[in-house]
Amino acid sequence: MTAAQKKQIIKDEAEKTQPDLVLYSYWRSSCSWRVRLALNLKGFAYDYKAVHLVKNTQFSDEYTSNQNPMGRVPTLMVDGTPICESLAICNLLNDLRPDVYSLLPSDPIKKAQVLRLVETINTGIQPIQNLAVLRKFMGYFPETDKKNEVKVEWGKHWIDSGFTSLEKMLEKSAGKYCFGDEITMADLFLVPQVYNANRFKVEMSKFPNISRINASLEALPAFVSAHPDQQPDAQK
């Protein structure tokens, strides 16, 4: 079979597994970013619907009734069915096209190792420094305090702490990417978190594996087009 024939087979299979997809996203949401990466790597076409988190449009009656009751992003509408939470969405996309950039190893132990990396970011780092938590945390400080400095220090602390653990894990698991030399779901979760680390002024020189992997991933076309600055609702 020629290379051209293989490409045509992949194209034909992709068309069979192309549902109607609408992504409700915010340009700088790290959770939405993960899903954009999965969509790009898997080659799915989708429509983009911006949800402005700072203006609280995620809490509108329409959005909480029809897309996401928790008032968060991302939500991926799949043939009219809302799927929420980035990990669940990425798993779904991986299942729909398992032969295109398989994001999880088939071996159960290796799969668990990748998901360990994913969950270190997904539950151990990102939620503690996301917008909802920051808003609640900052509400305990008077307006006269240096609120922005406190906010940055809060986010910096939790990302730094989480990255310290993640760096140790990557010393054992990483090759070119987070787990060996193939892109996995862990890489989709890593890149947005490094972006947040830079926003919160984390000293990234302490994390050579994280920095190296991130630099390799950032240069890939699927990652370039998923970057916040490339989104329709990006704020310059």
Secondary structure as the mmCIF struct_conf table of DSSP 4:
data_model
#
loop_
_struct_conf.conf_type_id
_struct_conf.id
_struct_conf.beg_label_comp_id
_struct_conf.beg_label_asym_id
_struct_conf.beg_label_seq_id
_struct_conf.end_label_comp_id
_struct_conf.end_label_asym_id
_struct_conf.end_label_seq_id
HELX_RH_AL_P HELX_RH_AL_P1 ALA A 3 LYS A 16
TURN_TY1_P TURN_TY1_P1 THR A 17 THR A 17
STRN STRN1 LEU A 21 SER A 25
TURN_TY1_P TURN_TY1_P2 TRP A 27 ARG A 28
HELX_RH_AL_P HELX_RH_AL_P2 SER A 30 LYS A 42
TURN_TY1_P TURN_TY1_P3 GLY A 43 GLY A 43
STRN STRN2 ASP A 47 ALA A 50
TURN_TY1_P TURN_TY1_P4 LEU A 53 ASN A 56
HELX_RH_3T_P HELX_RH_3T_P1 THR A 57 PHE A 59
BEND BEND1 SER A 60 SER A 60
HELX_RH_AL_P HELX_RH_AL_P3 ASP A 61 ASN A 66
TURN_TY1_P TURN_TY1_P5 GLN A 67 GLN A 67
TURN_TY1_P TURN_TY1_P6 PRO A 69 MET A 70
BEND BEND2 VAL A 73 VAL A 73
STRN STRN3 THR A 75 VAL A 78
TURN_TY1_P TURN_TY1_P7 ASP A 79 GLY A 80
STRN STRN4 THR A 81 CYS A 84
BEND BEND3 GLU A 85 GLU A 85
HELX_RH_AL_P HELX_RH_AL_P4 SER A 86 LEU A 96
BEND BEND4 ARG A 97 ARG A 97
TURN_TY1_P TURN_TY1_P8 PRO A 98 ASP A 99
BEND BEND5 VAL A 100 TYR A 101
BEND BEND6 LEU A 104 LEU A 104
BEND BEND7 SER A 106 ASP A 107
HELX_RH_AL_P HELX_RH_AL_P5 PRO A 108 ASN A 122
TURN_TY1_P TURN_TY1_P9 THR A 123 ILE A 125
HELX_RH_3T_P HELX_RH_3T_P2 GLN A 126 GLN A 129
BEND BEND8 ASN A 130 ASN A 130
HELX_RH_AL_P HELX_RH_AL_P6 LEU A 131 MET A 138
TURN_TY1_P TURN_TY1_P10 GLY A 139 TYR A 140
BEND BEND9 PHE A 141 PHE A 141
TURN_TY1_P TURN_TY1_P11 GLU A 143 THR A 144
BEND BEND10 ASP A 145 ASP A 145
HELX_RH_AL_P HELX_RH_AL_P7 LYS A 147 SER A 173
STRN STRN5 ALA A 174 ALA A 174
BEND BEND11 GLY A 175 PHE A 179
STRN STRN6 GLY A 180 GLY A 180
TURN_TY1_P TURN_TY1_P12 ASP A 181 ASP A 181
BEND BEND12 GLU A 182 GLU A 182
HELX_RH_AL_P HELX_RH_AL_P8 MET A 185 ARG A 199
TURN_TY1_P TURN_TY1_P13 PHE A 200 LYS A 201
HELX_RH_3T_P HELX_RH_3T_P3 MET A 204 LYS A 206
HELX_RH_AL_P HELX_RH_AL_P9 PRO A 208 GLU A 218
TURN_TY1_P TURN_TY1_P14 ALA A 219 ALA A 219
BEND BEND13 LEU A 220 LEU A 220
HELX_RH_AL_P HELX_RH_AL_P10 PRO A 221 ALA A 226
BEND BEND14 HIS A 227 HIS A 227
HELX_RH_3T_P HELX_RH_3T_P4 PRO A 228 GLN A 230
BEND BEND15 GLN A 231 GLN A 231
TURN_TY1_P TURN_TY1_P15 PRO A 232 ASP A 233
#
